[in-house]
């Protein structure tokens, strides 16, 4: 078919018809009689068009010279293949028009939607890098109020090789409607969200990321979403978990495509917080469905590292924080596999190559080439005849077919165990049979032997097996170890208890392995009876018993009770009375107080004589947020001003992590605490450390008549962490009330 005939004839005709359908819909209420008349003619036109397109597609298929060549991937379409695919696309369009404008009887609408859905999946399967196809699929999902799937397809349409970027108005309308729905069902004071509101919350967050409107509310909404996920975790489905992972990658990729680096930290925060939440749920409940998210994100990390992506400079600090949790996941999976007598062996075929040039050998070791790695599962590992089987990533996780070409390179070294049927005639027959026999039981039942239909279902993400092969997580973590030097993990933190590596030389039976993993101690299982037999606490048997004397145990119990009361008592102010010595009590305000309660802080700084410590880490955080949060910039400007003045009443000192004191912050906005020889995990730990690093010798007495340290933070987790370290902590509202009650502040 000549391209000009297609564009000027059929294509132009359909665009004209699309315009008339919009006008038809506008006549529905204005002129019902005219509407019915035009509706009949439109219905007749669609039926005639369907017959013509089906006839045309039947002619085109017989001229296909490459019927055995898959249409996806990098295959160049010839003109017949292009025309054939367009026919499939327009069949989907015609079905969708019929459904949206109700041009057939109401009894047939559901059947019609299923036809359109099925055809669109085939069109996507044939050309997975065409953004318009995903956009049309999103519109189709919206017609059924499948808003979560609509988000999924909208984002896919923006991140394929040929993105569909000319539908911003449609996207904004979609997110605006979700925002209105969010405001109706999710008010900020509700403590528990229902499972039905989870998609609304999640889509609303993506709406903020897409439109860049309301970014100041992103963090509190994200925290409440994570809380809701934890509360409703038992109701989450594997499909929903997988979909959120891919949507998060897509919105991040969209930011990269539009070169918007100013707000790039927001999708990164969404990534990492959701990953951390799912990891903690998995560690607590051992529910393998949450491994879906972990697996896909690990794929993405590996791709990003192997391509030396520039955004990994931003991701690496976040990954370093989450790495210990990933290590715990690996430990948990490893122990489970050991109990099943399963081992994983990793071989690097490049090590067998003899390279005479020392420089070439060094370059190969530093390279990011993963093609030489091979993985083997070893079952019955401790027997005389273990079973070796090369590991194949047989599950259909090909993200290229899902429309995410940037993630495809990971599969260059992983062999797939499934084949895709690519015969044109068989495809055509299945499409036509499915559409024409929708009510036939033969086609309504899932046919496990129909490989092609099964593959299409897998690509749509609806019938994939719920389980995750746990060996894959271990293998992906092993691959990331190849990039340890790039991530710059500490030597003692990036390795986990990977006993599989010992197996090929001298495998130890699981009964002989002694695990001393102090991160999994459950203090509720330790007897409160001091006379209890020591074998009830066998984890301490191999240790020097003098390390844990009675006073230490008593102190530990008191701290446990304190934290338990703190967590369960909703009235946080109902604590031991605080005694403030204005000159000696050290007070630190967390970063969120400067951002959200700057006026209150100004009042304290200028009208009290309190001893205020400002950690340089707080200045660093405000500096990092000033370009995207006006409140952060205002706080930074005020601190710069007030520290340069001598007229304020309060004693204000800026303290570095090393304990040095600064008296102004001119041109000093950043402090790097990653390389300190301390166990700091994040900025919270650095802020709390300023209490001890700025201590004076004369106030170290444990029997003080005043409260030594006070942290003011609106973050409950931060306050809890402070109380673990015997630091008194209040939120801003409570602290102001205490100051007024003690007449320190008017």
N, C-alpha and C positions, 0 to 999 in steps of 0.2 A: 504494500500500500504506500503510495507516495506521501511523503511527510506533509506537503502542502495541502493535499486533499484532506488529510486528517485534521490539520490545524484549522483550515478555512472552512471545512465542511462539518464533520462530526463534532469536533471540539467546540467550534463556535456555536453550533446548534444547541449543545448541552448547556453552555453558559447562558445563552438566551433563555432557555427553558428554566434554568435556575432562577433567573430574575423574575420570570412570570410566576413561579411558585411563591416567591416572597410577596408579590403583589396579591396573589390569590389568598394568602393567609390574612392580609390586611382587610380583605373584603368580607371576612367571615362575620363580623358584627355589623358592618356598615350596610351591607346589602345581601341578606341571606339568600334571596332568590338568585341573584347573579352568582353568588359564591357556589351554590349547588350546581349551577349550569357549567361554570368554569371547572369545577371540581370533577365533573363527569368527563369533560373533554381532556383534562390533565391526566386523569386515570387511564383513559383510553390511549393517550399518547405514551404513557409509561409502559403499558402492556405491549404496545406495538414496538417500542424501543427495545424492550427486553428480548422479544423474539428476534429482532434484527441483530442485536449484539450477540446473542447466543448463536445465531446462524453464522455471523462473521467470525466469531472465535472458533467455530467448527471448521471454517475454511482455512484460517490462519495456522491452526495446529498442524495440518497436513503438510504444510510447506516448511516445517521446522527441520533444518538440516543437522541440528546438534541435539537431538532428543535425549541423548545420554549424558549431556553436560549439565551440571547443576546451574541454576540461574542465580544463586546467591554467591557471595564471595566477590572475586575480582574478574569474573567472566564478563566479557563485553557482549552486550546484547546486539543481535542483528535486528534489522528493521522489523522482521516478522515477530520476533520475541517481544520487542517493544510494543508493537501494536496489540499483540495477544495480552500482554500485561495490562495495557490501558483498557482493554475490553473487560477484563476481570475487575478493574478498578471502577468502571462505570456501571457494571452490574451491581456492585456494592452501593454506589451512589443512588441508583434507581430504587433499590430496596429501601434505602434509608429515607428517600423522599416519600415513598409510599407510607412508611411508618410514621414519620414526623407529621405529615399532613393528613394522616388517616384517610388515605385514598382507597382503602379496602375496608371490608367489614371489620367491626371490632373484634369478632371471634378469631380473626386471622392475624391480628396485630402481633401477638407474642411469637407466633410461628414466623412471621415476617422479620421480626427483630433478630431471631436466631439465624435466619438465612443471611441477613446482612452482616451479622457478627462473624459467621463462619467464612463468608466470602472475604471479608476484610482481613481475617487472619491469614488466609491463603495469599492475598495480595502482599501482605507484609513479609510472609515467608519467602516469596519469590524475590522481592526487592527490599531487603531489610535496612537499607541505608537511605530510603526515600522518606524524608520527614513529613511530607504531606499525608502519607498513608497513616502514620501514627496520629496526626492531627485529626483526620477523619474518624479514626477509631475512637478518639477522645470524645468527639461530638456525639458519636453513636452511644457511647457509655453514658453521657449526660442525659440523653433522651430517656434513659431508664433510671436516672438518678444514682448511677454508680459513680459517685464523686471521687472515691479513692482510686478507682481504675482510671477515671478521667485524668486525674493528676499524673498518674503513671505514664499515660500515653502522651499527654501534653509535654512532659519533660523529655520523653524520648524523642519527640518531634524536633526538639531544640538541640539535641546532642549527637545526632547521626552525622554521617559524612556529608549529606546534603540536607542540612537543617531547614525547617520551614519557619522562617523568622518574620513572616509578614502577617502574623495573626495576633499581634500584641493586644489589640482591642478585645479580641475574644478571651485571651488569658486574663486581662484585667477585669473583665466582666465576671468571669468565673470566680476569681479570687475575691472580688467585692461581694458577690452573693454568699460565699463561704464566710467572709468576715461578718456579715450581718447575722448569719446563722450562729456563728461563734458567740457574738455578743448577746444573743437571745438565750442560749443554753448554757454558756460557760461564764458565769460572773466570777469576779476575782475573789469573792468571799467564800465560795463553795469549797468545802474541804475534800469532797470526793466527787470525781467525775464518773459517769457510767461508761460502760464499754462502748455504747453506741456513740458517745461523743469523741472517742479517740480519733477517728478519721478526721472529724471537723477540726480538732485542735492541731493535728499534724498538718493538714492542708493549709490551715491559717498561718502556721509558721512558714511554710513554703511561700505563701502569698506575700508575707513580709519580706522574705528574701528576694522574691521576684520583682516586686514593685518598689522596694527600698523605702516603703512607707511604714512608719511605726517601729523602726529598728530599736528605739529606746525601750520598747516593751518586749523585745525579743527574748531577753534572758529570763525574766520572771515567767513568761509563758512557757519557755522551754523547760524550766525547772518543774512547773506544775504538770507538764506533759509527762516528764520522766516519773513523777510521783504517781500519776494516773496509770502509767504502764506497769509500774511495780504492783499497784493495787489490783490491776486487772490482768496480770501476767498469765494466769491460768486460762484465760479466754482467748489469748492471742493465737492466731493460726500461723503455720509455717509460711503460707503464701503472703500474709500481711508482713511478717518479719523480713522475708526475702525482698518484697516490694519496697519496703522502707529503705533497705540498704541501697538498692539500685536508684531510687529517687534521690537519696542524699548524694550519691556520686554524680547523678545527672545535674542537680542544681549547682554543685561545685564546678562541674565541667562547663556549665553555662556561664558562670562567673568568669572562668578563664577565657571562654570564647569571646565574651564582650569586653574583656580586658578591664574588669572592674576589680582592682586590687584593694581599694580603700576599705571595703566591707568584707574582704575575703575571710576574715577571722570568724564571721558569723556562721557560714556553712561548715567551717572546720569545727566550731564549737558544737554544732548539731551532730556532726559525725562522732566526735569523741565522747560526748556525754551519752549519746544513745548506745555507743559501743560499750562504755563502762557500765551502763545500766543493765544491758543484756548479759554482760559477763558476770556481774554480781548475782543476777537472778539465776544464771546457770550454775554458778558455784554453790548457791544456796539450795536449789531444788534439783540439780542434776537433770534438768529437762533439756534433751538434746535439740529440741526445735530452735533454741536460741543460738545454736552453733551455725545456723544458716547465715545469720548476720555477721558473725565473727569470720566465717569462711570467705564471704564475698569481700569484706573490708580488707582481709589479709591479702587476697588476690590484688586488690587495688593498691595496697601499700607496696607490694612486690613490683608491680608494673611501674609505679611512680619512682621507686628506687632504681630499678633497672634502666629507666630512661633519664635518670638524673634530673627529674622534674624540678623546676625552680621553686615550686610551692612547697617542696619537701623541707625547705629551710624553715618554713612556718610550722610544718607538721611534726618535725623531729622532736621538739620539746614536748609536744602533746603525746607523741608515741612513747617517749621515755617515761612519762608519768604512768601511762597505761600498761607499759611492758610488764611490770611485776604481776598485774592481774592476768595478763596473757600467759605468763609463766605458770601461774596457779592453775589455769585451764589445762595447760600442757601436762602439768603434774597429775591432775585429776584423771585426764584421759589415759596417761601413761600407766598409772596404777590399775586402771580398769583393764587395759589391754594386757598388762602383765598377768592379771588374774585369769585372763582367757588364754594365757600362754602364746601370745602373739608378739612378734618382734618386727621392727622395720629396719631395713638395711639401706643405706644410701651409698651409691657408688658414683664416683666421678671418673668417667671414661677418659677424660683428658689427662689424668694422672698416669695412664699407661703409655702416653705418647712421649717419645724421646726428643727433647728440644735442646740442641747443642748450644744455641745462642742464649746466654744467661739473661740478657736484656729482654728477649722475647718471652722467656719463661717467667720473668718478673711481671711483664706486662699482662700475660695471661692470668696470673694469679690476681692481679688488680682489676681485671676486666669484669664486666657485668654479664658475661655470657653464661646462660644457664643451660644451654642445649646439651652439655655433657653430663648433666645429672640424671641418674636413673634410680628409681625407687622399687624396692622389693618388699613384699609382705612375707614374713617367715612365720608359719604356723607350726605348732608343736615344737617350739624353738629349743626346749631343753631335752628333747628326745634324741635318740640315735639317728633317726631319719626325719629331719625337719622338712616341711613342705615349702618350697620357694615359688613365689608367683610374682611376676612383675606387676607393679601397681598401675592401673589404668584409671584415668578420670572418666569413668563411663557415664556419670550422670550428665544430663544435658545442660551444663552450666556455661554453654558457649555464649558469652555476653556479646559477641559480634552479632549473632542472630537476634539477640535482644535489642540490638541497635546501639551498642556502645563500642564502637570500633577502637577507641583508645585503650580498651582493656583486652584486646585480642592477643597481644604479643605473648602473654603468659602461656598461651596454648601452643606456641611454637615448639616447645620441648615436651609437651604432654600429649600422649597418644589417646585418641578417642576411640571408644569401642562401639559407637553406633554409626549407622550409615543412613544417608538421606536419599530417599527415592527421588529420582529426578526425571522420570520419563513424562514427557508432555502429555501424551495420550492418556496415561493413567491418572495424571493430575486432573485433566479436563473431565474425565469420566466421573471421578470422585466428586468434583465440584458440582457437576450437573445432577448426579444421583442424590447427593446430600440435599441440594436445594429442592429438587422435585419430589423427594420422598421424606420430607421432614416428619410426617406423622407415622411413617412406617417403623414398626418396632425393630426391624432389622438395623435401622440406622440410628435409632434412639439409644440402643444398648451399646455400651463401650466394648469394642472388639479388641481384645488384647493381641490378637494375631495380626491386626492391621497396623503394620509398622509405620506407614506414612502418616496415618491419622494420629497415631500416638505421638509422633515427633511434633506434629503441628500443635497438639494439645500441650506438649511440654514447653514449646516455645511461648505459648500464650501464658504459661505459668499457672495452669489450673489443675493439672493432673500429675505434677511431679511428686515422686515419693516423698513423704514427710521426713524420712530419716536422713541424717547426714553421716557419711562414712567418717568415723572419728579419726581414722588414719590420715585423712586429708589434712586435718588441723595440724597434726604433728609434722607432716611433710611441709606444709606451708611455713610453719615456724622454723623448720630446718633451713628452708630457702632464705628466710629473712636473716638467719645467722650469717649468711654469705655477705650481708651488708652491715655487719656489726661495726666495722671500722668507720663506715660512712655515718651510721647513726650515732657513733661514739658513746655506746653504752659503757657503764662501768664494768670492769672485768668480772666483778663478783655478782652482777645482777642479770647479765644477759643469758647465762647458761641456766638451764633447768635440770632437774634430776633425770637426765636422758640416759637411762640404763640400757637402752637398745644398742648403743654404740659399743658396749662392753661385750655384747653377745657373741659376735663373730670370733672373738678370741677365747673368752671364758665366760659363758652365760651362767648367771647365778640364779638358782631357783627362787621363786617368789617367797618361799617360806624362810629363806636365809637372809632376806633383805631387811635391814633395820632402818626404819625411816624416823628421823628426828626433825619433823617439820613443825617448828614452833608456831607457825602462822595459823595452824589448825587446832590449837588447844581450845577446848570448850571448858570454860571455867565453871559452868553449871554442873559438869560431871565430876569435878574435884570435890571430895567430901569435906564438909565443914567440921567434921569430927577430927580433932587433932590426934586422937589415938587410933585412927583408922589404919589398917595395914598398909604398908608402903607399896605393896604390889597393886593396889588400886590406882596408883599414879605411876605406872611403870614407865611412862615417858621420861621421868626424872631419875630412874634407877641407875642409869649409867653415869649420872652427873655427881659431882661432889655435893653431898647433902648439906654442907655448911653454907653453900651459896644461898639457900632459901631458908633463913631462920624464921622463928615464929613471928618476930616483929614485922618482917617483910610480908608474910602471909596475912597478918592482921591488917597491915596497911593496904594490901591488895583488896581484901574484902571490903574495907571501908570505902575504897575508891569505886569498887563495883557497885556498892549500895548507893553511893553518891550519884553515879552516872545513871543508875536505874531510876532513882527519884527524879533526876533532872529530865530524863526522857519522858517519863510517864506523867509528871506534874505539869498541867497546862499553865499554871500560874508561876511563871519563872521568877517573879519578884518575891515569891514566898520563900526566901532563902535566909541564911544567916546575915544579920545586920552588918552592913559595910561601914567601916570607919575610915574616913578620908583625911589624911594629913596633907594639906595643900602643897607643902614643900617636899615631902618624901614619897607620897603615893604616886607611882608612875602610871600614867594614863595613855593608852594608845587607841586611836580611832582607826577602824578598818577602812579600806578603800571605799566600800559601798556607802559609808556614812558621809564621806566628802562629796560623793556624787549625788546622794538622795537627800541629805540633811545639812547642806552647806550653811544655811542661815542659823541653825542651832549651833553649829561649830563656831561660826563667827561670834556669836553671843558669848560662848564660853571663852574663846581666845581673848576677847577684848574686855570682858567684864569679870573675870575671875583670876585668881593667882595660882591656878593649878599647875602641876608639873606635867607638861605635855611632851610626849615622845612621838616624833614623826619618823617612822621607818623609811629609809630611802627606797625600799621596795614599793611602798605606797606611791611615792613620786614616780617611780618607774611605771607602775600600772596606770596611773593617771596620764602619763605621757603617751603611753601606747593607745589610750582610748580617746585622746583629745581630738583627733581628726574625725571621729565618727560620733562622738557624744559631746554635745555642747556643754552639758553639766560637768563633764570631766575637765574640759578646758577651763571653765569658770573656776572650778576648784583649784586647778593647777595655777591659774593666774593669781588667785587669792593667796595661796601658800607662798608663792614667789614674792608677793607684796608684803605679807605680814611678817615673813622671816627677815625681810630687809629693814623692818621698822624696829625702833627701840621703845616705842611708846605703849606697846601692848602690856597688859598686866601679867598675863600668863607666862610661865617659864617654858619656852618652846625650843626644843633641840631636835635636829635631824640626825638620826643615828644610822650608820652603815651596818652591814652584816658583821663586819669585823669589830664593831664596837666603837669605831671612831665617831666623833661628834662634829657635825657641820652646823653653821649658823645661817646659811642662806643657800639657795638652790640655783643661783645664777649659772646657767650653762651646765648644770649637773642634773640630768634627768634619768640616767640609766645606770643600773648596777647589775652585773652578771654574777649570780650566785651558783651557777651550775658546777663550777670547778672547785668549790669549797670542799674541804675534807670533812664534811659533816653529812648527816643523813637527811638533808633537806630534800623534800619531794616537790614542793611548789612554793608559791609566794606566801601562802598562809603560814607555812612553817618558818619562813624567813621573817615574817612580821612578828610572830610570837617569840622568835629568838632574840629580838631586840630587848625584851625584858631582862634576860640574863646577861647579855653582852654589855649592857649599860649599868650593871649593878655596882654599887659602892660598898666598900668593905664595912662601913659602920652600920649598914642596915641589913646585914645578912642574918641577924638573930632570928631563930624560929619562933620566939615568943614575943613577937612584935605587938605593940598596942594599937596598931593601925593596919589597914589593908595595904599590902605591899604593892600589888599589881592589879590593874583593872583594864580589861579589854572591852571596848564598845564596838559592837558589830551587829548588823542586821541579818547576818547569815547564821542560822542556827547550828549548822555543822561546824562553823568556825568557833562558835561559843563552846560547843561540846568539846572540840579539840583543845581549847584553852583550859577547860575545867579538868581534863585529863592531866594537864600539867600544873594543877593547883593554882590556876590563874582565875581570879574572879572575873566574870563576864556578864555583860548586860547588853540589851539592844538599846538603841538611841533613845527611844521613848522612856524606858525605865530609868536610864541614867540621868536624863534631864529631870525627871520627877524626883529622884534621890537628891540631886543638887538643890532643887527648890525646897525640898522638905528640910534639908540641913541648912537652908539660908545661905548657901554658897553662891547660888545664882538667883537673881530676882525674877 
